[in-house]
């Protein structure tokens, strides 16, 4: 169809629409594509440079040819969450120990180095856990510092 010189038993030149499935080349952009439309309004599209899921209102997921992923929200399941930082037996590094670690390793404890991330990438779930762990540790340090400040204030002569 659409050709006088078929290369196989069914050789279709141009975009073909069959039961809400389109396969072919977009005549305006000249981009190869596979498009599947679900009767309730959702749509899935594969092109040489993009993968897209959309509904009638907006794009839901888009992955472009560079690997950039766009989504409204990404939910990552976690196996552990760093509330352990607030447990009585948690060994919080002192700020002096943390400083020494940074000077020796060039990054925070339990945080991957730049070299590790560039070589292996990073897990969003794991990195969120690590960042929250650091926020919680900083909060504990701030609480302790505030106690020290309050103690020092109480030792100042009253005016």
Backbone as a chain_set.jsonl record, in Angstrom:
{"seq": "XXXXXXXXXXXXXXXXXXXXXXXXXXXXXXXXXXXXXXXXXXXXXXXXXXXXXXXXXXXXXXXXXXXXXXXXXXXXXXXXXXXXXXXXXXXXXXXXXXXXXXXXXXXXXXXXXXXXXXXXXXXXXXXXXXXXXXXXXXXXXXXXXXXXXXXXXXXXXXX", "coords": {"N": [[0.838, -1.175, 0.0], [0.539, 2.184, -0.79], [2.848, 2.133, -2.236], [4.59, 1.305, -5.256], [6.501, -0.543, -5.464], [6.716, -2.976, -3.629], [8.453, -4.425, -0.833], [7.947, -6.634, 0.639], [5.354, -9.046, 1.534], [3.351, -7.52, 2.719], [3.728, -4.28, 2.457], [3.861, -1.241, 3.697], [3.834, 2.096, 3.044], [4.083, 5.081, 4.704], [2.086, 6.489, 7.361], [0.151, 4.321, 9.341], [-3.009, 3.706, 10.659], [-4.52, 1.689, 12.95], [-7.032, 0.437, 14.804], [-6.53, 2.344, 16.909], [-3.743, 2.337, 16.961], [-0.721, 3.58, 15.856], [1.844, 3.384, 13.536], [4.816, 4.344, 12.093], [6.175, 7.001, 10.09], [6.144, 10.301, 11.081], [4.728, 12.618, 8.989], [5.147, 15.382, 9.072], [7.259, 15.966, 10.892], [9.061, 14.054, 10.191], [9.819, 11.988, 11.861], [10.338, 8.788, 13.141], [7.883, 6.681, 14.622], [5.915, 5.034, 17.162], [2.725, 4.737, 18.209], [0.247, 4.353, 20.605], [-3.05, 4.495, 21.418], [-5.218, 4.521, 24.093], [-8.623, 3.672, 24.535], [-9.907, 5.184, 26.586], [-8.724, 7.641, 26.687], [-6.061, 7.836, 27.498], [-2.616, 7.73, 26.475], [0.186, 6.277, 24.827], [3.371, 6.758, 23.624], [6.049, 6.054, 21.44], [8.917, 7.238, 20.098], [11.751, 7.791, 17.956], [13.294, 9.478, 19.432], [12.05, 9.93, 21.861], [10.131, 8.768, 24.651], [6.881, 8.621, 25.735], [4.186, 9.025, 27.988], [0.893, 9.94, 28.211], [-2.138, 11.628, 29.197], [-5.446, 12.86, 28.491], [-5.234, 15.393, 29.55], [-2.516, 16.106, 30.155], [1.081, 15.532, 29.787], [2.322, 12.656, 31.351], [4.575, 11.115, 31.803], [7.81, 11.454, 30.516], [10.534, 10.564, 28.611], [13.455, 11.547, 27.225], [15.747, 11.476, 24.347], [18.233, 11.874, 25.47], [18.15, 10.718, 27.882], [16.932, 12.119, 29.86], [14.488, 12.22, 32.266], [11.189, 13.098, 32.799], [8.679, 13.633, 35.095], [5.637, 13.956, 36.931], [5.705, 13.183, 39.575], [7.799, 11.042, 41.492], [7.754, 8.057, 43.124], [9.596, 6.413, 45.488], [10.26, 3.323, 46.82], [11.251, 2.527, 50.123], [13.547, 0.663, 52.11], [14.595, 1.075, 54.57], [14.577, 3.747, 56.902], [16.036, 6.77, 58.099], [15.364, 7.15, 60.906], [16.72, 5.923, 62.87], [18.797, 7.507, 63.676], [17.919, 8.965, 65.831], [17.8, 7.153, 67.858], [18.768, 5.941, 71.102], [21.19, 4.504, 71.195], [22.574, 5.314, 68.945], [25.529, 6.2, 67.347], [26.601, 9.171, 67.122], [28.754, 11.043, 65.21], [31.201, 13.279, 66.424], [31.527, 16.808, 65.768], [34.182, 17.41, 65.369], [35.251, 14.899, 64.68], [33.851, 14.507, 62.322], [34.85, 16.611, 60.776], [37.553, 15.791, 60.558], [37.174, 13.43, 59.088], [36.158, 14.476, 56.689], [38.384, 15.976, 55.85], [40.183, 13.919, 55.366], [38.858, 12.233, 53.474], [37.393, 13.801, 51.696], [34.653, 14.078, 51.477], [31.392, 13.796, 53.054], [30.822, 11.451, 55.791], [29.345, 8.29, 55.034], [28.283, 9.213, 52.684], [28.362, 8.92, 49.211], [31.357, 9.311, 47.26], [32.268, 11.803, 44.79], [33.548, 10.531, 42.667], [32.584, 7.873, 42.927], [29.834, 8.288, 42.408], [29.899, 9.326, 39.801], [30.913, 7.115, 38.473], [29.148, 4.975, 39.103], [26.569, 5.993, 39.198], [23.603, 7.057, 40.995], [21.289, 6.019, 43.459], [18.047, 7.16, 43.784], [16.363, 6.687, 45.996], [18.187, 5.733, 47.958], [19.923, 7.942, 48.132], [18.181, 9.953, 49.055], [17.649, 8.897, 51.578], [20.221, 9.017, 52.753], [20.682, 11.797, 52.691], [18.621, 12.695, 54.408], [19.469, 11.449, 56.743], [21.794, 12.945, 57.231], [20.665, 15.501, 57.654], [19.196, 14.981, 59.977], [21.295, 14.314, 61.724], [22.647, 16.787, 61.76], [20.637, 18.3, 62.979], [20.621, 17.189, 65.558], [23.183, 18.006, 66.374], [22.793, 20.796, 66.339], [20.84, 21.083, 68.336], [22.333, 20.296, 70.565], [24.31, 22.305, 70.525], [22.679, 24.531, 71.013], [21.904, 24.019, 73.631], [24.377, 24.325, 74.874], [24.835, 27.04, 74.361], [22.694, 28.184, 75.777], [23.435, 27.424, 78.365], [25.851, 28.838, 78.647], [24.83, 31.447, 78.459], [23.363, 31.545, 80.793], [25.355, 31.762, 82.625], [26.328, 34.279, 82.336], [26.571, 37.595, 83.712], [23.638, 39.045, 85.109], [21.789, 41.724, 83.713]], "CA": [[0.0, 0.0, 0.0], [1.286, 3.427, -0.858], [4.098, 1.947, -2.961], [4.515, 0.464, -6.446], [7.587, -1.523, -5.389], [6.728, -3.553, -2.284], [9.61, -5.244, -0.471], [7.463, -7.832, 1.319], [3.957, -9.309, 1.201], [2.622, -6.311, 3.086], [4.689, -3.185, 2.548], [3.066, -0.03, 3.845], [4.596, 3.337, 3.081], [3.248, 6.106, 5.32], [1.544, 6.171, 8.674], [-1.017, 3.457, 9.309], [-3.785, 3.729, 11.895], [-5.314, 0.488, 13.094], [-7.536, 0.28, 16.17], [-5.828, 3.262, 17.799], [-2.303, 2.135, 16.955], [-0.095, 4.224, 14.704], [3.243, 3.042, 13.356], [5.301, 4.923, 10.854], [6.952, 8.231, 10.141], [5.313, 11.504, 11.105], [5.057, 13.321, 7.75], [5.579, 16.758, 9.321], [8.57, 16.018, 11.545], [9.875, 12.97, 9.636], [10.301, 11.222, 12.999], [9.723, 7.478, 13.278], [7.131, 6.615, 15.869], [4.92, 4.019, 17.473], [1.782, 5.438, 19.077], [-0.875, 3.506, 20.974], [-4.025, 5.285, 22.169], [-6.176, 3.713, 24.841], [-9.935, 4.289, 24.293], [-10.368, 6.097, 27.634], [-8.051, 8.933, 26.578], [-4.635, 7.774, 27.78], [-1.846, 7.552, 25.261], [1.572, 5.873, 24.981], [4.03, 7.041, 22.356], [7.467, 5.764, 21.329], [9.529, 7.798, 18.901], [13.182, 7.505, 18.018], [13.96, 10.37, 20.376], [11.27, 10.194, 23.07], [9.096, 7.855, 25.123], [5.949, 9.517, 26.407], [2.863, 8.565, 28.415], [0.092, 11.138, 28.475], [-3.585, 11.467, 29.159], [-6.067, 13.962, 27.755], [-4.899, 16.671, 30.167], [-1.095, 16.469, 30.204], [2.059, 14.452, 29.755], [2.521, 12.063, 32.665], [5.961, 10.672, 31.851], [8.511, 11.742, 29.276], [11.956, 10.244, 28.635], [13.966, 11.969, 25.918], [16.862, 10.714, 23.792], [19.43, 12.052, 26.291], [17.933, 10.023, 29.142], [16.24, 12.99, 30.805], [13.164, 11.724, 32.619], [10.315, 14.1, 33.406], [7.452, 13.059, 35.636], [5.035, 14.819, 37.937], [6.174, 12.719, 40.88], [8.392, 9.711, 41.495], [7.679, 7.462, 44.457], [10.635, 5.413, 45.646], [10.055, 2.496, 48.008], [12.428, 2.492, 50.987], [13.623, -0.493, 53.0], [14.94, 1.598, 55.89], [14.52, 5.211, 56.952], [17.035, 7.07, 59.128], [14.935, 7.494, 62.266], [17.708, 5.321, 63.768], [19.665, 8.584, 64.163], [17.382, 9.442, 67.106], [17.851, 6.087, 68.859], [19.735, 6.209, 72.185], [22.486, 3.869, 70.947], [23.184, 5.805, 67.7], [26.823, 6.834, 67.593], [26.724, 10.407, 66.354], [30.128, 11.54, 65.152], [31.364, 14.663, 66.858], [31.875, 17.692, 64.65], [35.628, 17.268, 65.159], [35.435, 13.65, 63.928], [33.323, 14.745, 60.973], [35.831, 17.457, 60.083], [38.711, 14.953, 60.234], [36.755, 12.532, 58.011], [36.084, 15.278, 55.458], [39.75, 16.307, 55.428], [40.835, 12.711, 54.855], [38.153, 11.583, 52.365], [36.865, 14.784, 50.746], [33.182, 14.061, 51.45], [30.798, 13.427, 54.338], [30.694, 10.019, 56.053], [28.148, 7.603, 54.51], [27.87, 9.845, 51.431], [29.299, 8.475, 48.174], [32.245, 10.326, 46.694], [31.953, 12.206, 43.418], [34.046, 9.47, 41.783], [31.634, 6.757, 42.993], [28.581, 8.668, 41.748], [30.146, 9.425, 38.36], [31.14, 5.772, 37.938], [28.049, 4.042, 39.338], [25.277, 6.649, 39.31], [23.102, 7.082, 42.364], [19.909, 5.605, 43.676], [17.28, 8.25, 44.388], [15.915, 6.279, 47.323], [19.337, 5.687, 48.861], [20.434, 9.299, 48.349], [17.236, 10.641, 49.938], [17.884, 8.367, 52.926], [21.492, 9.565, 53.236], [20.509, 13.232, 52.943], [17.822, 12.853, 55.623], [20.356, 11.076, 57.846], [22.664, 14.097, 57.501], [19.821, 16.559, 58.23], [18.886, 14.589, 61.353], [22.531, 14.469, 62.498], [22.844, 18.23, 61.962], [19.642, 18.745, 63.957], [21.126, 16.802, 66.882], [24.298, 18.91, 66.697], [22.227, 22.116, 66.646], [20.198, 21.001, 69.656], [23.417, 20.293, 71.555], [24.902, 23.648, 70.547], [21.743, 25.448, 71.669], [22.021, 23.759, 75.068], [25.626, 24.952, 75.32], [24.605, 28.495, 74.327], [21.82, 28.511, 76.908], [24.245, 27.278, 79.58], [26.763, 29.99, 78.701], [24.012, 32.635, 78.748], [22.97, 31.526, 82.21], [26.534, 32.108, 83.417], [26.605, 35.714, 82.173], [25.928, 38.407, 84.746], [22.332, 39.617, 84.743], [21.837, 43.189, 83.567]], "C": [[0.882, 1.235, 0.0], [2.606, 3.294, -1.592], [3.856, 1.058, -4.174], [5.585, -0.617, -6.429], [7.663, -2.112, -3.975], [7.949, -4.44, -2.062], [9.214, -6.502, 0.291], [5.984, -7.993, 0.999], [3.057, -8.153, 1.594], [3.663, -5.24, 3.331], [3.891, -1.894, 2.557], [4.01, 1.157, 3.931], [3.665, 4.414, 3.62], [2.733, 5.627, 6.665], [0.275, 5.355, 8.526], [-1.706, 3.506, 10.663], [-4.684, 2.508, 11.926], [-5.733, 0.349, 14.549], [-6.716, 1.078, 17.177], [-4.343, 2.976, 17.954], [-1.759, 2.771, 15.687], [1.377, 3.857, 14.685], [3.689, 3.682, 12.065], [6.15, 6.145, 11.093], [5.986, 9.394, 10.114], [5.68, 12.34, 9.888], [5.53, 14.76, 7.974], [6.986, 16.809, 9.903], [9.553, 15.006, 10.972], [10.531, 12.145, 10.751], [9.575, 9.887, 13.028], [9.011, 7.381, 14.608], [6.267, 5.369, 15.94], [4.009, 4.676, 18.494], [0.595, 4.524, 19.33], [-1.808, 4.339, 21.843], [-5.029, 4.342, 22.801], [-7.535, 4.404, 24.732], [-10.39, 5.288, 25.357], [-9.595, 7.413, 27.646], [-6.576, 8.921, 26.915], [-3.887, 7.414, 26.506], [-0.416, 7.171, 25.613], [2.25, 6.08, 23.635], [5.513, 6.712, 22.454], [7.935, 6.394, 20.027], [11.018, 7.528, 19.008], [13.856, 8.347, 19.083], [13.199, 10.586, 21.674], [10.339, 9.021, 23.375], [8.172, 8.707, 25.976], [4.68, 8.762, 26.788], [2.087, 9.816, 28.767], [-1.376, 10.755, 28.571], [-4.158, 12.701, 28.474], [-5.63, 15.32, 28.288], [-3.437, 17.068, 30.039], [-0.209, 15.239, 29.993], [2.282, 13.961, 31.176], [3.98, 11.664, 32.851], [6.587, 10.951, 30.5], [9.983, 11.393, 29.48], [12.505, 10.609, 27.266], [15.221, 11.185, 25.532], [18.153, 10.878, 24.588], [19.32, 11.312, 27.617], [17.273, 10.885, 30.2], [14.832, 12.471, 31.02], [12.397, 12.859, 33.278], [9.046, 13.394, 33.845], [6.913, 14.02, 36.682], [5.555, 14.451, 39.322], [6.775, 11.335, 40.711], [8.345, 9.206, 42.926], [8.689, 6.328, 44.513], [10.355, 4.637, 46.928], [11.356, 2.433, 48.802], [12.379, 1.255, 51.872], [13.939, -0.062, 54.427], [14.93, 3.116, 55.808], [15.327, 5.649, 58.161], [16.519, 7.595, 60.468], [15.89, 6.893, 63.299], [18.663, 6.366, 64.338], [19.207, 9.049, 65.549], [17.335, 8.355, 68.186], [18.963, 6.392, 69.87], [21.125, 5.655, 71.873], [23.152, 4.316, 69.638], [24.471, 6.549, 68.042], [26.995, 8.015, 66.648], [28.178, 10.859, 66.385], [30.154, 12.966, 65.686], [31.7, 15.512, 65.634], [33.367, 17.617, 64.348], [35.929, 16.003, 64.35], [34.958, 13.808, 62.486], [34.303, 15.582, 60.163], [37.048, 16.643, 59.664], [38.382, 14.001, 59.08], [36.734, 13.279, 56.679], [37.48, 15.6, 54.946], [40.462, 15.103, 54.827], [40.201, 12.195, 53.57], [37.567, 12.547, 51.337], [35.357, 14.764, 50.579], [32.683, 13.635, 52.82], [30.786, 11.912, 54.536], [29.347, 9.49, 55.547], [27.58, 8.246, 53.248], [28.851, 9.383, 50.359], [30.145, 9.639, 47.659], [31.78, 10.694, 45.285], [32.374, 11.11, 42.442], [33.083, 8.284, 41.749], [30.348, 7.072, 42.236], [28.779, 8.745, 40.243], [30.318, 8.047, 37.731], [29.891, 4.897, 38.0], [26.669, 4.665, 39.303], [24.845, 6.665, 40.765], [21.65, 6.656, 42.396], [19.173, 6.749, 44.352], [16.834, 7.897, 45.801], [17.045, 6.289, 48.33], [19.851, 7.095, 49.151], [19.486, 10.102, 49.228], [17.425, 10.191, 51.382], [19.144, 8.981, 53.53], [21.348, 11.053, 53.564], [19.681, 13.477, 54.202], [18.648, 12.482, 56.853], [21.24, 12.263, 58.232], [21.873, 15.251, 58.114], [19.522, 16.234, 59.694], [20.118, 14.698, 62.241], [22.811, 15.944, 62.777], [21.877, 18.783, 62.998], [20.094, 18.392, 65.368], [22.288, 17.691, 67.315], [23.779, 20.297, 67.071], [21.551, 22.137, 68.015], [21.262, 21.055, 70.75], [24.074, 21.671, 71.648], [23.988, 24.642, 71.247], [21.779, 25.259, 73.18], [23.282, 24.42, 75.629], [25.48, 26.474, 75.359], [23.757, 28.917, 75.519], [22.586, 28.426, 78.228], [25.2, 28.461, 79.734], [26.011, 31.278, 79.021], [23.654, 32.704, 80.23], [24.135, 31.904, 83.122], [26.905, 33.585, 83.3], [25.934, 36.493, 83.297], [24.618, 39.001, 84.234], [22.461, 41.13, 84.662], [20.622, 43.831, 84.142]], "O": [[1.87, 1.298, 0.731], [3.411, 4.225, -1.585], [3.014, 0.161, -4.13], [5.582, -1.508, -7.278], [8.572, -1.782, -3.213], [8.418, -5.115, -2.979], [10.064, -7.35, 0.562], [5.414, -7.176, 0.276], [2.102, -7.838, 0.883], [4.4, -5.297, 4.315], [3.314, -1.503, 1.542], [4.882, 1.206, 4.798], [2.587, 4.64, 3.071], [2.937, 4.474, 7.044], [-0.574, 5.658, 7.688], [-1.057, 3.362, 11.698], [-5.512, 2.313, 11.036], [-4.89, 0.166, 15.428], [-6.263, 0.535, 18.185], [-3.745, 3.334, 18.969], [-2.264, 2.535, 14.589], [2.075, 3.998, 15.689], [3.007, 3.572, 11.046], [6.762, 6.308, 12.149], [5.118, 9.477, 9.246], [6.836, 12.74, 9.756], [6.251, 15.3, 7.135], [7.814, 17.603, 9.459], [10.752, 15.089, 11.239], [11.655, 11.667, 10.6], [8.347, 9.843, 12.951], [9.473, 7.93, 15.608], [5.939, 4.746, 14.93], [4.477, 5.126, 19.539], [0.005, 3.985, 18.394], [-1.398, 4.837, 22.892], [-5.611, 3.484, 22.138], [-7.592, 5.63, 24.829], [-11.195, 6.168, 25.052], [-9.799, 8.228, 28.545], [-5.886, 9.904, 26.646], [-4.465, 6.858, 25.572], [0.14, 7.68, 26.586], [1.745, 5.619, 22.611], [6.163, 7.055, 23.442], [7.388, 6.1, 18.965], [11.492, 7.079, 20.052], [14.906, 7.956, 19.594], [13.653, 11.356, 22.521], [9.827, 8.367, 22.466], [8.636, 9.438, 26.851], [4.165, 7.961, 26.009], [2.562, 10.656, 29.53], [-1.797, 9.702, 28.092], [-3.403, 13.506, 27.929], [-5.653, 16.304, 27.549], [-3.136, 18.244, 29.836], [-0.665, 14.095, 30.015], [2.416, 14.762, 32.1], [4.552, 11.853, 33.925], [5.972, 10.712, 29.46], [10.609, 11.877, 30.423], [12.077, 10.052, 26.256], [15.695, 10.34, 26.291], [19.085, 10.096, 24.401], [20.276, 11.275, 28.392], [17.071, 10.431, 31.326], [14.072, 12.301, 30.067], [12.895, 13.502, 34.203], [8.422, 12.659, 33.079], [7.666, 14.811, 37.252], [5.813, 15.329, 40.145], [6.316, 10.548, 39.884], [8.846, 9.865, 43.838], [8.652, 5.403, 43.702], [10.228, 5.228, 48.0], [12.435, 2.3, 48.224], [11.311, 0.845, 52.327], [13.59, -0.756, 55.381], [15.238, 3.694, 54.766], [15.308, 4.954, 59.177], [17.187, 8.414, 61.1], [15.881, 7.295, 64.463], [19.275, 6.133, 65.38], [20.031, 9.483, 66.355], [16.882, 8.61, 69.302], [19.967, 7.02, 69.534], [22.129, 6.263, 72.243], [24.183, 3.762, 69.257], [24.49, 7.416, 68.916], [27.472, 7.868, 65.522], [28.761, 11.036, 67.455], [29.244, 13.755, 65.433], [32.107, 14.99, 64.596], [33.772, 17.748, 63.193], [36.761, 16.028, 63.443], [35.583, 13.305, 61.553], [34.556, 15.29, 58.994], [37.529, 16.785, 58.54], [39.211, 13.787, 58.195], [37.23, 12.779, 55.669], [37.739, 15.509, 53.746], [41.25, 15.243, 53.892], [40.913, 11.764, 52.664], [37.275, 12.14, 50.213], [34.83, 15.367, 49.644], [33.46, 13.167, 53.652], [30.744, 11.163, 53.56], [28.333, 10.182, 55.632], [26.503, 7.861, 52.792], [30.061, 9.447, 50.575], [29.704, 10.788, 47.629], [30.993, 9.972, 44.673], [31.644, 10.796, 41.502], [32.793, 7.747, 40.68], [29.83, 6.226, 41.508], [27.927, 8.284, 39.482], [29.917, 7.831, 36.588], [29.604, 4.158, 37.058], [25.676, 3.941, 39.372], [25.621, 6.328, 41.659], [20.888, 6.91, 41.464], [19.622, 7.255, 45.381], [16.92, 8.729, 46.705], [16.883, 6.797, 49.439], [20.18, 7.409, 50.296], [19.948, 10.867, 50.074], [17.369, 11.007, 52.302], [19.137, 9.415, 54.682], [21.835, 11.513, 54.596], [20.002, 14.372, 54.984], [18.537, 13.132, 57.892], [21.415, 12.553, 59.416], [22.375, 15.918, 59.019], [19.589, 17.114, 60.552], [20.012, 15.127, 63.39], [23.169, 16.311, 63.896], [22.247, 19.635, 63.805], [19.963, 19.208, 66.28], [22.375, 18.085, 68.478], [24.274, 20.907, 68.019], [21.683, 23.107, 68.761], [21.11, 21.772, 71.738], [24.361, 22.145, 72.747], [24.46, 25.501, 71.991], [21.695, 26.232, 73.93], [23.261, 25.0, 76.715], [25.955, 27.12, 76.293], [24.07, 29.899, 76.192], [22.403, 29.267, 79.108], [25.339, 29.017, 80.824], [26.508, 32.112, 79.778], [23.644, 33.775, 80.835], [23.925, 32.32, 84.262], [27.711, 34.084, 84.084], [24.867, 36.112, 83.778], [24.511, 39.404, 83.076], [23.169, 41.742, 85.462], [20.495, 45.055, 84.106]]}, "num_chains": 1, "name": "protein.A"}
